[in-house]
Amino acid sequence: MIIKEKMSGISTKKNEIIGFFKSGSYSSTFSYLDHLKEETLIRVDNKQNLFFVFLVFFIHFSKNMKKISNHNKIQTLLKSFKEVYKKRNI
């Protein structure tokens, strides 16, 4: 954008403040499983192949099993994907 619009820019000094960030961002308000469901729903809404979407969901789920607190992880996996699939049809 800077080159396209022919803007000139300069860097800021080390002690200059140009913005403030507050706590409670996206990653701290959603659990890992909620984030994974939302990402999967976006893929389904973008009409990606359902098999591919399930495969990506399964890979992410299996790589991060420590972040999922439920004891019955396989049932959680299938239930979560089923919820996403039902939301797609709405």
Residue pairs with C-beta under 8 A, 6 or more apart in sequence:
1 7
2 9
12 18
27 35
30 38
32 64
32 67
32 68
33 67
33 68
33 76
33 80
36 57
36 60
36 61
36 80
37 80
37 83
37 84
39 60
40 53
40 56
40 57
40 81
40 84
41 84
41 87
41 88
43 53
43 56
44 50
44 53
44 84
44 85
44 88
45 88
50 85
54 81
57 77
57 80
57 81
57 84
58 77
61 68
61 73
61 77
61 80
65 73
68 76
70 76
